[in-house]
Amino acid sequence: MPLSEGKLMVKNYLDNKSKLFTGEITLPNTETYDSEAFVALLKQPDCVKIRIHYGMNEDKVICAIFVGVDSNGNEITIKNNGIIANTEADDEYVIELSTKCPPICSDETDQSVKKLI
């Protein structure tokens, strides 16, 4: 999609998100992820697409959760390949850990880091 359409969609979201939920549920403005996780997901055999699920953490913050999708439409997770050092952890992973804004936001006046806002 053209950047101008993306900008309009982001503006509409930011202008209207407070109407969606009020009170204790938080919708982030942005989420920033490490590229390593996406590279690991896309390297899984037959990963041809990425699907986003939405979840809510224990602090009632809405979170994007990413899984891969194979050529048959089946979901793919990241197999344990050393990304997670904890040996007691599951052997399959999804992408969720992000830096959410708020509370951690880049400088609103620095347009070099924000193309959609």
C-alpha positions as semicolon CSV with decimal commas, in nm:
position;residue;x (nm);y (nm);z (nm)
1;M;0,000;0,000;0,000
2;P;0,121;0,354;-0,057
3;L;0,273;0,529;0,245
4;S;-0,002;0,793;0,227
5;E;-0,270;0,526;0,281
6;G;-0,074;0,382;0,572
7;K;-0,046;0,727;0,727
8;L;-0,422;0,778;0,697
9;M;-0,494;0,440;0,857
10;V;-0,256;0,509;1,147
11;K;-0,408;0,855;1,199
12;N;-0,759;0,703;1,203
13;Y;-0,647;0,444;1,458
14;L;-0,481;0,697;1,687
15;D;-0,777;0,936;1,660
16;N;-1,029;0,664;1,743
17;K;-0,856;0,410;1,969
18;S;-0,984;0,571;2,289
19;K;-1,339;0,510;2,163
20;L;-1,274;0,136;2,133
21;F;-1,175;0,067;2,492
22;T;-1,191;0,279;2,800
23;G;-1,057;0,222;3,146
24;E;-0,812;-0,055;3,218
25;I;-0,750;-0,192;2,867
26;T;-0,454;-0,038;2,682
27;L;-0,406;-0,023;2,307
28;P;-0,047;0,064;2,215
29;N;0,027;0,325;1,950
30;T;0,317;0,118;1,818
31;E;0,511;-0,202;1,887
32;T;0,875;-0,246;1,785
33;Y;1,029;-0,592;1,737
34;D;1,381;-0,726;1,689
35;S;1,435;-0,838;1,331
36;E;1,606;-1,161;1,445
37;A;1,272;-1,309;1,546
38;F;1,118;-1,245;1,204
39;V;1,424;-1,384;1,028
40;A;1,398;-1,699;1,241
41;L;1,026;-1,729;1,162
42;L;1,074;-1,679;0,788
43;K;1,353;-1,941;0,786
44;Q;1,113;-2,213;0,901
45;P;1,047;-2,465;0,620
46;D;0,768;-2,356;0,382
47;C;0,697;-2,029;0,563
48;V;0,541;-1,814;0,291
49;K;0,334;-1,563;0,494
50;I;0,304;-1,410;0,839
51;R;-0,023;-1,403;1,037
52;I;-0,098;-1,163;1,322
53;H;-0,312;-1,267;1,617
54;Y;-0,408;-1,018;1,884
55;G;-0,385;-1,104;2,251
56;M;-0,388;-0,934;2,587
57;N;-0,115;-0,960;2,849
58;E;-0,162;-0,974;3,225
59;D;-0,151;-0,592;3,240
60;K;-0,448;-0,579;3,000
61;V;-0,236;-0,439;2,715
62;I;-0,336;-0,552;2,365
63;C;-0,041;-0,730;2,197
64;A;0,029;-0,843;1,843
65;I;0,140;-1,208;1,822
66;F;0,301;-1,330;1,499
67;V;0,315;-1,681;1,353
68;G;0,423;-1,804;1,013
69;V;0,187;-1,958;0,759
70;D;0,284;-2,236;0,519
71;S;0,171;-2,280;0,158
72;N;-0,132;-2,480;0,279
73;G;-0,248;-2,209;0,521
74;N;-0,125;-2,390;0,833
75;E;0,037;-2,193;1,112
76;I;0,411;-2,230;1,173
77;T;0,595;-2,151;1,494
78;I;0,965;-2,087;1,548
79;K;1,138;-2,409;1,646
80;N;1,393;-2,380;1,926
81;N;1,714;-2,294;1,749
82;G;1,904;-2,119;2,022
83;I;1,710;-1,791;2,024
84;I;1,581;-1,870;2,372
85;A;1,858;-1,972;2,611
86;N;1,628;-2,114;2,880
87;T;1,652;-2,493;2,841
88;E;1,329;-2,543;3,036
89;A;1,131;-2,331;2,790
90;D;0,898;-2,469;2,524
91;D;1,058;-2,581;2,201
92;E;0,820;-2,374;1,986
93;Y;0,785;-1,998;1,992
94;V;0,576;-1,715;1,851
95;I;0,679;-1,352;1,815
96;E;0,531;-1,125;2,080
97;L;0,803;-0,954;2,284
98;S;0,808;-0,595;2,170
99;T;0,880;-0,247;2,289
100;K;0,539;-0,086;2,320
101;C;0,461;0,284;2,287
102;P;0,343;0,395;2,532
103;P;0,532;0,374;2,764
104;I;0,855;0,368;2,559
105;C;0,817;0,603;2,264
106;S;1,063;0,769;2,030
107;D;1,081;1,146;2,019
108;E;0,752;1,267;1,866
109;T;0,935;1,558;1,701
110;D;1,197;1,341;1,528
111;Q;1,037;1,281;1,187
112;S;1,338;1,079;1,069
113;V;1,222;0,788;1,286
114;K;0,849;0,814;1,215
115;K;0,722;0,770;0,861
116;L;0,358;0,683;0,937
117;I;0,286;0,951;1,195
